[in-house]
Amino acid sequence: MRRKLISLIGIGLLFYNSNAATIKVGKTEVCKTIRSAIAKAANNDTIMVLSGIYKENNLVIDKPLTLIGIEYPIIDGENKYENISIKADNVTIDGFKVCNSGISSITDFAGIKIYNRHNAVIVNNIIEDCFFGIYAQFGINCIIKNNKLTAHQVQEQRSGNGIHCWKSDSMQIVGNTISGHRDGIYFEFVTNSIIWRNNSFKNIRYGLHFMFSNSDTYAANIFENNGAGVAVMFSNHVKMFHNYFKENWGDGSYGILLKEISDSYIDGNDFEKNTIGIFVEGASRIEMYNNSFKNNGWGLKIQASCMDITMKHNNFIGNTFDVGTNGSLVLNNFDYNYWDKYDGYDLNRDKVGDIPYRPVSMYSMIIEKYPPAMMLFRSLITSLMDKSEKVVPSLTPENLKDNHPLMKPKQL
Amino acid sequence: MSKIIKYILLDILRNKIVVAYTLFLLAISLTVFSLEDTPQKGLLSLLNLILFIVPLVSIIFSTIYIYNSSEFIELLVSQPLKRNSIWFSLFGGLAGALTLAFIIGAGLPTLIFEHSTTGGAMVLMGALITIIFVAIAMLATVKTRDKAKGIGLAILLWLYFSLVFDGLVLFLLFQFADYPIEKVMVGVSALNPIDLGRILILLKMDVSALMGYTGAIFKDFFGTQKGYIISVIVLVLWIVLPFGYSIKKFNHKDL
């Protein structure tokens, strides 16, 4: 049995060696352009590209090849072309600097675009000033890892998304840095994928944009200072773990905007200095545990259209308003959270407050119903009303309360 | 006239209450700035205190001071002096002393900890509000002869501007909730110097992002150079109109 296995591996190695050749591309090599190297290459060959500027118009990779750039050779799209189009399975692109793709409102030009293929690997590239950065269309089981994407457009219309995945499956988006694009990472109809340890900041619209994408996970990402934060819409079974949502500050800006989401987990995330930490609309069956809401305008804005949302063991510290809502119907469950504005007591010293905490202040109810009342923001009368409402609740929803508020912030 | 202003100014500055007021403001602003983790937040907490305490002290202190110096005023009137200049110097002395107290007490710490345009705007607003409430106090005292009544009126006026007016605004908002009244609110805010001052400062801070649509409309108006100048002019009018009216009354008053 063992001999059989060894011989099988031996045959495999032989097969591999006999097939994979390495072709070098550079000014002093035989192949001057990558295009000619691809034409010459057989399946599974490796093409090594030496540093230099390559103007290849639209470089189409139509064979399963490994392209390795040495010292970041530049692939220039001259503001007219799509730099690299992947039209074969099992293509690897490693270590290139891709810049200046065309900008069009008809065609989605991208720095690197995957056309209906699987097992593409795009690693360690620098992508600068491209319309779309990396675009996966019907990509399956592709890895997009450690790329650095920057763009400098100001208008939404002139800018594409950093990493754009459409109708894809089993994608791995890991360790990329994206800034200055329209949406940092865009998912539409993408399933069973992971977004891990990316840094998405200063994008024009969203740091991460999720639409109709089910059963995906995003974890340990940093979303900072994006135009409107992160939007997760019309999806289910999404898992959001240990992400940082920071300084998404401005009119109509959110840490996360959740719209029509169900059966999802939001666990261990940090929301700091966002206008609204989480805005939830029409969501159901979501579990939010161990999140920290710090110095936001609103920690959480939860519309009455939400159902079965469980908030447990979260810390609310230094938010202007802890929770805002727009109606008296509450079908959600708040329990065992820490609220810095809680002024109750704990007689039996079990570290749980003895009287419930109502996180919705009267003034936040008033401005939800009568927005012009914002004119009285931080005036004496509003703080007096909040105080009196705390004693005798009348306008704030009766059921929106934390029955077991923690006395000390939970260590996260 | 400058002699009388100088005399009144020195008299007030020697007064222990103004010194206490200065120290109190100083203590509060230093505490607030060292307690809060960012100067921006300190500014926000200080704003609430300033909009509460400064008008109160300004209006009550001025009222009491004028009533207490009624004999001095009578003496001055018997001299060959214009009534205009007597009233002016009284106003100048009071406004000068209290503004000085405010600038030392709250202005300096603000400028030290947060030397931005927001901090500058806040010091300017505080100074303007001090002068406005001195002017209102002078109107209250000239209207009533009785000291107790005058002080009562002053307290009522303070209560009106810092609380009752906002209550009325809220009432109006509820009544006209179905109409687009955001723009009207910009005009309404001009009717109360405290509100106007608060909105002007809030719009300069980044908390203005919380103010949503209404905030955007306010920002459209107050955020521009033109709007800012107009609102400062409105605040100056809040000084000129009450004081002008009081001087007219004082000129014909039977002491």
Interface residues (C-beta under 8 A of the other chain):
Chain A: W249 G250 D251 S253 T275 G297 W298 T320 I366 I367 K369 Y370 P371 P372 A373 M374 M375 L376 F377 R378 S379 L380 I381 T382 S383 L384
Chain B: L44 L47 N48 L51 F52 S162 L163 D166 G167 V169 L170 L173 F174 A177 I181 E182 M185 V188 S189 I194 D195 R198 I199 L202 D206 V207 A209 L210 M211 G212 Y213 T214 G215 A216 F218
